[in-house]
Every structure is written in structure tokens, then in C-alpha cells.
């Protein structure tokens, strides 16, 4: 095996069995891979993507970006992690039959430890997209295991120390459009907070909502908007949503804390983010490096995050955001109050957030990191 004479790589990207690709709506992993696939192709590499089939999408086609799409029947998202993973096995068999030869095959699906055995697909990599569990040990024969943050690598090593030589942190990325500097905030309006994501306990929403209620009672002028799934059918937790709804109503804060259903149109969603002062990420677990928060940074929004795992890698305290103790309602009360007291500095902090996204997490920079590591892996295998 060796790199082609022109120095360009043949790259396979293998997605999971649940969602069509390119992404039609939400799905942080799919949107991340769509950015990377286009950037790899833009740099002249030959990119093939295996993903689930969908209506109106050809089973084998090359798009306007030069990316080849190979689509096999998937199974859709199932309730329960194990049930969902097992339902992807038929899709994995179909991928095996159609996976083209390549220099590197980058897997973003749970069954990569099986598909790595296919001949001709080059060096193989697996990417951890959720909090590592014991199953990470199954990927020990991959040439590389990527994680979207240093904290996620550390968690994986704590589970399987023998994987240390194969693990590598490459941050998730974002596309940054050109912006012209600090905006202006109207001093008269309430300080506005926004959260985008599923309504589940491990996202830390109890501390965000409870802390906001406390801050309102102490006299802070603020609004909070959550946007995302609210029911079991959409992957959220219906009973938890109802408990938070009751908490807000009992506190008389229904006009200040607003729960919105998912916005599937990305331009509309970005418009909603633009209308708020600060983006919140109060997670307790389950994050590797939030694409939603990166999108907010690219929109020049400062962050208010928990101190769980990867989040502090996004935030320089007091420069482009603030950090509060995960799951601690009092700590979130204090942090929310601090943001309200510093509302005049939020546009400048948002500009620093944009600069951090552009300089550290841009798709151009992260794609270069991947390509450099792919070349190193290929050289080692040769």
C-alpha cells in the first residue's frame, strides 16, 4: 500500500445506519462529516461516502462536489442503544459488499471493528462520537481511534489503557463565514440565553432552568429559550420535559423560560441563535465536543458551559464565555447572574468566540490534521 503518485488519497467515509447523507436536517455527526467530506474533496482527494439509502437519492452517484455516494438500505433510529446498534448489522453486511478500495477508511459507525477486516480498504480508523463506554475495547485493532476532544481521549484511556498508542484527539470542526467584528447590543432588553438539543436529564437542563428561575427571583432581567426534541418519540425524555415545564409554571416564569420544538431548517435555526446573547451547554455527560456549540461560536456567540469533560476546551473563561459546575443549580444561578451583570461585554466576548472557532476549529485546519495523520498511518502500514 502507498499514497498515489499525485499525492492525493482515496478516502472512504462510512456512516451509521440511521440517517441519510448529506444531512437533510439535524444530526451533529452527519453535519460534521458533510463539512469534512467537502473539504477533503476540495483539496483534491477522492472521497467515497457509504450511508443509508433514502427516497430521491441515487444508490451510487457523484455529486457536484466530486464526492461519490454509495447508499445501502439502513434501518432508522431505534429506541435503546443496544437495539439500535444491533439493527445496523444488516446495513453493515450491505456496506461490506459495496465498500470500494481506498488508502484510508474512516468509520463513524459501531460495527467498524467488523468491517475493518475487508481487504483493500487501506488503513482503518474509528471515531468516538459519544462518551466512551467499555465497548471501546473492541476497536483495539483499528489503525487509529479518533476522539473529538482531549477529555474524551482521557476517558477512553481510563477504560482501556492498552489503547493509548492508537488514540488521538482531533477536535470537531465548523465552517466559519467571514465576519466584520463586534456587534452592538441594545442595553434595554433582557439578557437572552439559548440552548439547542434534546430535552434529557444528562444535558444538564435542570441546572440551567433551575438556575435561571433563581436568577429571575433575585432580580436579573433574562429570558431562556430551549430548542429541541421534547418527547420520547423524538429521542427526548417526555417525563423529564413535563417536570421542567411544571417547575417553570409553578415559579411563574413561563413568559421568561420558553420551550420550543426542534427547528429543522438550519437557516431558521441559525437565525434563532443570532437573536440571543449567549449559547448554553450545561451537559452532565454524553458530549465529545459539541457541534452545536461550535456552530454558535461561528455565529459569534459567547458560551456558558458546564465544566464536564470536553467543554472547557472550547471556553477561555471570561474571554469567550463562562464555565459553571456541572449539575450544580447554585453554581448556575451565580453564572447566569454574572452573565446578566456583564451583558454589555457579551458582543466582544462573542467576537472572541468567533475568532477561537476560526483559528482553532475551522474545517480547513481540522481537515489538514486528519490528512497529515492519514499519511502517517499509511506510511507506517507500508
ZIPEPE-V811329 format. One line per field, one symbol per residue. ss: DSSP state (2 for helix, 1 for strand, 0 for the rest). phi: phi as a letter, one per 30 degrees, with the letter a starting at -180 (. if undefined). Layout:
ss=???
phi=???
This chain:
ss=0000000001111110000100000002222222222222220001111111000000011100000111110000000022222220222222222200000111110002222000000011111100000222222000011110022222222220222222111000010000000000000000111111000022202222222222222000011111100002220002222222222222000000111100000222222222000111100000000022222222000111110022222000100011110000222222222222202222222222222222220122222222222222222220
phi=.addedidcccccccdcccdbddcadjeddddddddeddededjdccbbcaddadicddaacddciddcccbecbidcdjdddddddddedddddedcdddadbbccbbdcddddddddicidbbbcdcbedbededdcdcddabcbdadddeddddddbeddedcdbdbddbadcddbcjddbcddddddccbbbldcbeddiddddddddddddddjdcabbbcblebbedcjcbdddedddddeddddicddcccccdecddddddddddedcdaccbcecaiccaddeddddddcicdcbbdcdhdeddccceicblbbbddicddddedddddeddcedcdeddddddddddddcbddddddddddddedddddddd
